[in-house]
């Protein structure tokens, strides 16, 4: 009976760790490179993005995320390269991802194209059990380890991205190799049980449309669906109102751990965009936190033609 109880405890812990990865961005439509490599170079721009996100402020060890990505097409504008760095923290664990992306684009019409993309790179997981304080339940398999565990795994992502003049649709799969997160070894008098936890495969479907109301105003509805084993299926939907392609006001609703997001953005100088988003969280976490915050800094420029940054941005709706 003791061995069965130990094994069940380990499996439950592993499943819990597995379900905690992939902190979502609120401003996902402008940061698709994180989860879809086919987005690289899709809008004929040199694109860079630096984002910071902190969930559930006021909760010790709450999830946080920093990411940087850059991508651009080659001279023939059919091939594109991209780079992604992401650092995610929650509790005693840090996950670093470094990926290189490649995409190939096919023309499907005068103003439409379909891109195929893949990312390969390193998935690095660091767990510092010395940061964990055990008040009760010292039978926890991790109790007393007090060690810093580092694992490295090979990571692969893939995706498709369709773009038309006023419409986009993307389908992608992340962590196809199910990179290893951690391991727990429990020993009794006669048996040692080691269980490895892995981050699960994730699947994304994203889409958006740009309604050009007049020379100054655009409305940009968007959605994101995400499926990940061990976690609820989530749907996000929102709308951005854009004035003069420079000032952005947005709202978004997300299921799962439900939240409503309000965002504002401004083009500070030509091609440089700064935005901020605040999540009002609901559900079981609401009484224990003070909301989530996200800051995003993006720069876009057209590198292969004489098109100006702002004119290029009119074709790069987020």
PEDA-V75388 format. One record per pair of residues at least 12 apart in sequence whose C-alpha atoms are under 8 Angstrom apart, sorted by the first residue. I is the first residue (numbers start at 0). J is the second residue. D is the distance in whole Angstrom. If there is no record, write none. Layout:
i = {I/I}
j = {J/J}
d = {D/D}
//
This chain:
i = {2/5/5/6/8/8/9/9/9/9/10/13/13/13/14/14/16/17/17/17/17/17/17/18/18/18/18/18/20/21/22/22/22/22/24/24/25/25/25/25/25/26/27/28/28/28/29/30/32/32/33/33/34/34/34/34/34/35/35/35/35/35/35/35/35/35/35/35/36/36/36/36/36/36/36/36/36/36/36/36/36/37/37/37/37/37/37/37/37/37/37/37/38/38/38/38/38/39/39/39/39/39/39/39/39/39/39/40/40/40/40/40/40/40/40/40/41/41/41/41/41/42/42/43/43/43/43/44/44/44/44/44/44/44/44/45/45/45/45/45/45/45/45/46/46/46/46/46/46/46/47/47/47/47/47/47/47/48/48/48/48/48/48/48/48/49/49/49/49/49/49/49/50/50/50/50/50/50/50/50/51/51/51/51/51/51/51/52/52/52/52/52/52/53/53/53/54/54/54/55/55/55/55/55/55/55/56/56/56/56/57/57/57/58/58/59/60/60/60/61/61/61/62/62/62/62/63/63/63/64/64/64/64/65/65/65/66/66/66/66/67/67/67/68/68/68/68/69/69/69/70/74/76/77/77/77/78/78/78/78/79/79/79/80/80/80/80/81/81/81/82/82/82/82/83/83/83/83/83/84/84/84/85/91/91/91/91/91/92/92/92/92/93/93/93/94/94/94/94/95/95/95/95/96/96/96/96/97/97/97/98/98/98/98/98/99/99/99/100/100/100/100/101/101/101/102/102/102/102/103/103/110/110/111/111/111/111/112/112/112/113/113/113/113/114/114/114/115/115/115/115/116/116/116/117/117/117/117/118/118/118/118/119/119/119/119/120/120/120/121/121/121/121/122/122/122/122/122/123/123/123/123/124/124/124/124/124/124/125/125/125/125/126/126/126/126/127/127/127/127/128/128/128/128/128/128/129/129/129/129/130/140/140/140/141/148/149/150/150/150/151/152/152/153/153/154/154/154/154/154/155/155/155/155/156/156/156/156/156/157/157/157/158/158/158/159/164/165/165/165/166/166/166/166/167/167/167/168/168/168/168/169/169/169/169/170/170/170/170/171/171/171/172/172/172/172/173/173/173/174/174/174/174/175/175/176/177/177/177/177/178/178/178/179/179/179/179/180/180/180/180/181/181/181/182/182/182/183/199/199/199/200/200/201/201/201/201/202/202/202/203/203/203/203/204/204/204/205/205/205/205/206/206/206/207/207/207/207/208/208/209/214/215/215/215/215/216/216/216/216/216/217/217/217/217/218/218/218/218/219/219/219/219/219/219/220/220/220/220/221/221/221/222/222/222/222/223/223/231/232/233/233/233/234/234/234/235/235/235/235/236/236/236/237/237/237/237/238/238/244/244/244/245/245/245/246/246/246/246/247/247/247/247/248/248/248/248/249/249/249/250/256/256/256/257/257/257/258/258/258/258/259/259/259/260/260/260/260/261/261/261/262/262/262/262/263/263/269/269/270/270/270/270/270/270/270/271/271/271/271/272/272/272/273/273/273/273/274/274/274/275/275/275/275/276/276/276/277/277/277/277/278/278/278/279/299/300}
j = {187/140/185/192/139/140/140/183/185/194/194/194/195/196/196/229/196/180/196/197/198/199/229/198/199/228/229/230/198/87/62/63/64/87/52/293/251/260/276/278/293/276/223/205/221/317/317/48/68/83/68/83/156/171/172/173/203/116/156/157/158/159/160/169/170/171/172/173/81/100/101/102/115/116/117/118/156/157/158/159/171/101/102/103/114/115/116/117/157/158/159/160/102/114/116/159/160/70/71/72/79/80/81/100/101/102/116/70/71/72/76/78/79/80/81/102/72/104/114/160/162/314/315/71/72/76/301/70/71/72/299/300/301/302/311/69/70/71/72/299/300/301/302/69/70/71/297/298/299/300/67/68/69/70/297/298/299/66/67/68/69/295/296/297/298/65/66/67/68/295/296/297/64/65/66/67/293/294/295/296/63/64/65/66/293/294/295/64/65/291/292/293/294/291/292/293/290/291/292/280/284/287/288/289/290/291/288/289/290/291/287/288/289/287/288/90/89/90/91/88/89/90/87/88/89/90/87/88/89/85/86/87/88/85/86/87/83/84/85/86/83/84/85/81/82/83/84/81/82/83/82/303/104/103/104/105/101/102/103/104/101/102/103/99/100/101/102/99/100/101/97/98/99/100/96/97/98/99/100/96/97/98/97/126/127/128/130/131/124/125/126/127/124/125/126/122/123/124/125/121/122/123/124/120/121/122/123/120/121/122/118/119/120/121/154/118/119/120/116/117/118/119/116/117/118/114/115/116/117/115/116/163/164/161/162/163/164/161/162/163/159/160/161/162/159/160/161/157/158/159/160/157/158/159/155/156/157/158/154/155/156/157/153/154/155/156/153/154/155/151/152/153/154/151/152/153/154/178/149/150/151/152/149/150/151/179/180/181/147/148/149/150/147/148/149/181/145/146/147/148/141/144/145/146/147/148/144/145/146/147/145/183/184/185/183/181/181/179/180/181/179/178/179/176/178/174/175/176/177/178/173/174/175/176/171/172/173/174/175/171/172/173/170/171/172/171/314/208/209/210/206/207/208/209/206/207/208/204/205/206/207/203/204/205/206/202/203/204/205/202/203/204/200/201/202/203/200/201/202/198/199/200/201/200/201/200/197/198/199/200/197/198/199/195/196/197/198/195/196/197/198/195/196/197/194/195/196/195/227/228/229/227/228/225/226/227/228/225/226/227/223/224/225/226/223/224/225/221/222/223/224/221/222/223/219/220/221/222/220/221/316/243/241/242/243/244/240/241/242/243/244/240/241/242/244/238/239/240/241/238/239/240/241/316/317/236/237/238/239/236/237/238/234/235/236/237/235/236/255/255/253/254/255/253/254/255/251/252/253/254/251/252/253/249/250/251/252/250/251/309/312/313/264/265/266/263/264/265/266/262/263/264/265/261/262/263/264/261/262/263/262/280/281/282/280/281/282/278/279/280/281/278/279/280/276/277/278/279/276/277/278/274/275/276/277/275/276/308/309/297/298/299/300/308/309/312/296/297/298/299/296/297/298/294/295/296/297/294/295/296/292/293/294/295/292/293/294/290/291/292/293/290/291/292/291/312/312}
d = {8/8/8/7/8/8/7/7/8/7/7/7/7/5/7/7/7/8/6/6/5/7/7/7/8/8/6/6/7/8/7/7/7/7/7/8/8/7/7/8/7/7/8/8/7/5/5/7/7/8/7/7/8/7/8/6/8/7/7/7/5/7/8/7/7/5/7/8/8/6/7/7/8/5/5/6/7/6/6/8/8/7/5/8/5/5/4/7/7/5/5/5/8/7/7/8/6/5/6/7/6/6/6/7/7/6/8/6/5/5/8/8/5/7/8/8/8/8/7/8/7/7/6/7/6/7/7/8/6/7/6/6/5/7/8/7/6/4/7/6/5/6/6/6/5/6/7/6/5/7/7/6/4/7/6/5/7/8/6/5/7/7/6/4/7/8/6/5/7/6/5/6/8/6/5/7/7/6/4/6/8/6/5/7/6/5/6/5/6/7/6/4/7/6/5/6/7/4/7/8/8/8/5/6/5/5/5/5/6/6/7/5/6/7/6/8/6/4/7/8/6/6/7/6/4/7/6/5/6/7/6/5/6/6/5/7/7/6/4/6/6/5/6/7/5/4/6/6/5/7/6/7/8/6/5/7/7/6/5/6/6/5/6/7/6/5/7/6/5/6/8/6/5/6/8/6/5/6/8/6/5/7/7/6/5/6/6/7/7/6/4/6/6/5/6/7/6/5/6/8/6/5/6/7/6/5/6/6/5/7/6/5/4/6/8/5/6/6/7/6/4/7/6/6/7/6/5/4/6/5/6/6/6/7/5/4/7/6/5/7/7/6/4/6/6/5/6/8/6/5/7/6/5/6/7/6/4/6/8/6/5/6/7/6/5/7/6/5/7/7/6/5/6/6/5/6/6/7/7/6/5/6/6/5/6/8/6/7/7/6/5/7/6/5/7/7/7/6/4/6/8/7/5/5/6/8/8/4/6/7/8/7/7/6/7/7/8/7/7/7/7/5/6/7/7/6/7/6/7/6/7/6/5/6/8/6/5/6/6/6/5/7/6/4/6/6/7/6/5/7/8/6/4/6/5/5/7/7/6/4/7/8/6/5/6/8/6/5/7/6/5/7/7/6/5/6/6/5/6/7/7/5/7/5/8/8/6/5/5/6/6/6/8/7/6/4/6/7/5/5/6/6/5/7/6/4/6/7/7/6/8/6/7/7/6/5/7/6/5/7/7/6/5/7/6/5/7/8/6/4/6/6/6/7/7/6/4/7/6/7/7/7/8/5/4/7/7/6/5/6/8/6/5/7/8/7/6/5/6/5/5/6/8/8/8/8/6/4/6/6/5/6/7/5/4/6/5/6/6/7/7/5/5/6/6/8/7/6/4/6/6/6/7/7/5/4/6/6/7/8/8/7/8/6/5/8/6/5/7/8/5/5/6/8/6/5/7/6/5/6/6/8/7/6/6/5/6/6/5/4/6/6/5/7/6/6/4/6/6/5/7/7/6/4/6/6/7/6/6/8/5/5/6/5/6/7/7/6/5/7/6/5/6/8/6/5/6/6/5/7/8/6/5/6/6/5/7/7/6/5/6/6/5/6/7/7/8}
//
